[in-house]
Amino acid sequence: MNFSVLPDFVAIGGLIAVFWTLLRRTGESRLNFWLVGWGMLLMHIVAEFVARNTPGSADGAWSAAVAMLVLTANAFLWASNDQLEIGWRNLSIVVLSAVPDVIFLTLDTYGSNATWAYAILTVAGLGSMLWFMRVWHGANDRPTARWRTALVLLAYAVQGALVAAHHPGEGVTWMLVWHYLAVAEFYRVTAPRPSASVRFTMINFIAWAFVFPVANLMYVLWPHVHVDGEVWNLPKFLVATGMTFTLLEEQLSKAEYASLHDALTGLPNRRMLTRRLHAAMTQAKAAGTLMALVVIDLDGFKEINDTLGHAVGDEVLQWAARQFRTCLQPRDVLARLGGDEFAVVLTDVPARQAAEHVAQNLRLALADGMLIRTRQLALRASVGFAVYPADGQDADRLYAVADRAMYERKPYRQEQALAPQSAPDRLVSGA
């Protein structure tokens, strides 16, 4: 018995166990089809073991082994889109789209010379992969539908040319090459950010793609040169390593984001605001310009929570955050400090009057009230601001001045609620 593939079987089995554990711990949906891909690669190793040890079934086992490589690539391609639930529809797309290619390579394995059959299967493969790319949906349509269509047309045009030249074996090699090159590009383009682990994984997918033609070329040019199987399998394991590090980077990034943002509104939290405030003050000091800190408090929010419940209170906070955002420039930082308190860092403020104008707009942003569950809620906000460097030379002093100004407005704002026809009052920084 030839047990040369046993180490690969153990290694891939271990990788599947690792990815399964990661799936259960992280809930990362891509892992569903990464697991499908690695499972098919495990079946490739099993088929290769059968081919090496049962000569009577070698052709069928080899064709099954190569078919699993194509299906592995399809699973990895599907793992780059946003339809990642394990279900019959998604699994059927991954498998059925590869059927013409699988029949193509099976005919080649059995030594068929039926050029017409290869041509029909090439056209069928083109159609099935165009269908695969049409139902594939990625974030922001990346890669674009036009790019995906062009990729498939080019891939099967080359395969058709090889069939016309009576080289179906090279057509199978090309089939594997373009599938794994496509996986590399999809992996890169759909990654949340172009990190080192993403580039590392992409490079090893490319190396995996070129294993097939390089191995064939060496067999033709240097038939007596023996290359250990682990050399050809190295890109697979490096891909698995890259995938693992990609997940680790993304989990760390999510953890950092969660530590710096409010879970309810998605706004920066107090910690992030402090960072951005210090950065804005440093920039203003270097440029000799002004910046401002605005503090906002929702009036009567406790009563909303007490009478209508915390679920309604959460909706109110989310709505208020959206309303405040419409009053600001993209460069301004809106943060939720906790409870019903918000803050804004205004950069590149030309004069105190500009900060006062923004503060007035923020106060009036809630003036129309909010319709929620058939009820109209009247909401108001108390707003105070402080300007750097006139009102404070450090972050603590600046916040204290803005916060005091906001609280000084509260009693007056409550009196103003009884006189809605009054003209808008001017906000002062309360230096």
N, C-alpha and C positions, 0 to 999 in steps of 0.2 A: 504493500500500500504506500502511496505517495502522500505524505503528510506535510508537504512543503507549504501549503496554504493555511495550516493550523494556526501559526502565530497571527496571521492576518485575521482569521476568524475570531480569535480571542480578543485581539485589539479592537476590532470593529464592534464586537459584542460589548466590550467595556465602554466604548464611546457611546453606544446606544443607552447603556445604563446611566452614564453621566448626563446625557441630554434629557433622559426621562426624569432624572432627579431635578435637573434645572427647570424643566417644564413645571413640575409640581411645586417648586419653591417660588418661581418667578411669575408663572402664568403667562410667560412670553409666547404669544400665539404663533410666531414663526417656527417655534420649536416643533409644532405639530408636523409640519411638512419637512423640516430637517430630519425628524425622526423617521418619517416615511422614506426619505432619501437614503438615510444610513441603513434602514432595514432592507431596502432593495439592494444596497451594496453588499449586505451580509448574504443575501440570496445569491448574488453574483459569485461570492466566494464559495458557497455551497455547490453551485452549478459547476464552478471550475474544479472543485474537488471531485465531483462525479465524473467530469470529463477526463481527469487525469487517472482515474482508477477503474473506470468501466469502458474499455475500448469499444465495445459494441454499441454504446450509447454516446460516444464522444461527440458526434456532430450535433445531436440534439442538445446535449449539455452545453457545448460551446456557444451555440446560438442563444440558449437561455442566458448564459453568462453575459454575452454582449448586450442582449435585450435589457438586462437589469441595469447596465451602465446607461443606456438611453433613458430608461424610466427614472433612474437616480437623478439625471440631469433635469428631466421634466419636473420632478418633485422639488428640486432646488429652485428652478425657475418659478414655480408656483408659490414657493415660500417667500418670494420677494413681493407678492401682491398683497391686497388687503382682504382677501376672502380665505381665511385660514382655519375655518371650522372644519374639523374632521367629519365629513359627511359623504354620502354616496355621490352627490353632485360633484364636489370638488375632486374626490378620488377618481371618479369616472373621467373627468376632463384630463387629469394627469395620465391615466392609463390609455384611454381610447385615442387620444391625440397621437400616441406613439405606435398604434397598431400598424399603419402602413410601413413605417420604418422597421418595425420588428419583423414583419413578413419579408421585407427587402433583405435584411441581413440574414434571415433564415435561409432564403433561397441561395444567397451567396455561400453560406456555410456548407450547404449540400451540393455546391458546385453547379448550380443551374446556369445554363447559357441562354435562357429565354430573355432576350433583350426587350421584347415587347412587354413582358411582365414587369421588368425593372422600370420601364418607362411609365407604365400605368401606376405602379406603386409610388414613383416619384411625384406624379401629379396628385395622387391621393394624399401623399405625405404633405405636399404643399397646402392642399385644402385643409387637412386636419390641423396643421400648425397655424394656419391663418385663423382658424376657428379658436384655437388655444389662445392666440394673441388678442383676439377680439374680446373674449370673455375675461381676459386678464385685466385687473384694475389695480393700478398703483396710486399711491398718494401723489396728488398734483399731476397725474398722468405722466409720470416719469418712469421709464423712458416713454416717449410719446407714441401714440398709435401709429403715426406715420413712420417713425423709426423702427418700430416692431415689425410693421408690414414690409419695409424695405429689407430688414434683416432676413425674414423668411424667404422673400423672393430671391435674394442673392444666394442664400444657402441652397435652395433647391435648383436654382439655375446652374450652380456649380455641379451639384449632384447629377442633374440632367446631362450636362456636358460629359461627365465621366461615364455615364451610361451609354451615351452616343458613341463614345470612344471605346466601348466594350471593356471598361474597367470597373465593374461593379464592386470589386474588393476595395479599390481606392475610394469608391463612393461610400462604403461603410466607414472607412477611416475618416473621411471628411465629415460624415454624419456625426461621429463622436467629437471631432475637433470643434465644429461650429456650435454644437450643443453646450460644451463646457466653456467656450469663449463667451457665449451668450450669458451663461450663468455668472461668469466673472463680471460682465458689464452690468447685468441686472443687480447683482450684489452691491456693486459700487454706487450705482445711480440711486438706488432706493434706500441706502443707508441714511440714518438720521443725520450723521455728520461724517465728513471724510477723515476718520481717525486713522492712526497708524495700523491698528488691527484690521480695519476694513481694507486698507491698501495691501497689507500682508496677505489677507485671505484672497483678495482678487488676484494677486500675483501667482498664488499657488493654484488657483483654479486655472489660470492660463498655463501654468506648468503641467497641470493634469491634462489639459487639452492636447498639449504637444507630446505627451508621453506616447500616444498612439502612433503618429507618423514617424517619430524618432525611432521607436521600437521596430516598426516595419522596415525603415531605412537601414537600420543596423543589421537586421536579419538578411537583407538583400546584399549589402556591401561587405559586411563582416560576419558571415554566418558562423564562423568558428569562435567569435568573441562571446564569452558568457558574461552577462550582466545579472547580478543577483536580483531576484524578484523584489526585494525590499527597496531597491533603488527606484524601481518603477512605482512602487506604492508610497514612496515618501511624500509626494504632493498631497495624497489623500489625507495623511495624518497631519500634515501641516495645515491643510484646510480646516480640519476639525479643531486644531489648536487655535487658528485664527477666529473661527466661529465662537469658541469659548471665550476668548479675550474680548471679542466684540460685545458679547452679552455682558461680560464683566464691566466693560467701559460704560455701556448703556445703563446698567443698574447703578453704577456710581454716579453717573450724570443725573439720573432720575432722583437719586437720594440727595444730591447737592441741590437740585432744583426744588425738591420738596422742603429742604431746610431753609430756603430763601424766599419761598412764595407761600401765600395764603391758600390753603386747600379749598376754601369755599369760593372765592372770587378769582383765583389765579393771579392776583396782584402780588407784587413784591411785598414781603412782610417787613417788620420793624428792622430785622437784621440787615436785609438788603437795602432798605431805605438809608440806614446809617452809612453803609458803604457808598451808596450813590451820593449822599449828602456830602460826605467828606471829599469825594472825588470832584463834585461840583464846586465846593469851596476852594479846593486847591487850584482848579482850573480858573476860577474867577480871580483868585489872588494873582496867579501868573499873568493873566491877560489884563488885569486892571479893570474888570467888568463887575457887574452886579449879578447876584442870584438871590432867589427868595425861597423861603419855606412856608407853605400854607398848611394849616391844621384845620380839619373839618370834623364836626361832630353832628350826628343826626339827632334832631330834637324829637322827643317822644318815642324813641325806638323801644324803650323798656315797656311802655304801655302796649305797643304792638305785639311784642313777644308774650306779654302776660295775657292779653285778651284773645289773640288770634293763634298763638302757638309759635314754637320755634321754627317750624317748617316755613310758615309765612314770613317770619323774620329773616330767614336765610334768603328767601326770594327777594325781599326788600333790599337786603345788602347787595345782592348781585345786580339788581336793577340800578341801585344808586351808583355802583361802581361803573356801570355802562354809561349812565348819564354824565358822571364826572369826566369820563374819558373823552366825551364829545367836546368838552370845553378846552381841551389841552392840545398842545403840539406833540407830534410823535417823540420829540426829544425830551419832553417833560416826563417825570417819574411820578406815577400815581401809586400809592401804597396803602394797604390796610394795616393799621397798627394793632388792631384787636377790637373786639366788641363792635361798637358803631363809630369808631374813630378812624379817619382816613388822613393821609398827609400827601402833599405834592411838593416835589422839588422842581422849581422853575429855573432853567438855565438861560444865560444870555438875556437877562432882564435889562432893557435900556434905561428904565427909570422906575422910581417907586410907584408912579401912577400906573405903569403897566402891570405891576404885581397886584395893585389894588383892583384893576379892571378884571384880571383873571379871577381874583377872589370873589368879586361880585358875581361873575358869571357862574362860578361854582355854587354859590349860594342860591342863585336863581334856577339852577339846572333841575331842581326838584319841584319847581313852582307848580307845574301842571298836575302833580300828584301821580299816583300809580293805580291802575285798575288791576285788581287781583281777585280771582274767584268771585267775580260779579260785584266786588266791593271797590269803591273808590277811596283810596287812602290819601289823605292830605299830609304831605311830608315837608319838613323844613330842615335847613341845616344852619348851624352856627359856624362861622368861618373867621379865622384870624391868621395874620401873616407877619413875617419878619423878613427884613432884607439884610443880606450880607454885603458889605461889612458894617453898615451903619448901626444895625440893631444887635450885633453880636459877632465876636471874632472866633467863636468856636461853636461846634454843633449843639452842645448842651445849652449854651446861652441862647442860641437862635431858636431852639425848640421851646425853651421856657418863655421867651418873649411872645412867640406865635401862639402858644397854648394859653397864656394869660390873656392875650388879646381876644382869643376865641371865647373864653369863659366870661370875659367882660361884656361881650355882645349878647350872651344868652338871655339875661333878664330883659334887655331892651328888645330882643327879637320876640320874646314871648309877649311883651306889651304890643309890639307891632302887629302880632297875629290878630289882635282885636280891631285893628284899623287897616284892612287890606288895601284901601285906596291911597294910603300914604305913599309918598315918593320913596324910592329905594334909598336906604341910608348909606352913608359912606363908611367903609371899614378903615380903621386906623391900625397901625402896626402895634401900638401899645408899647412904645419904647420905654 
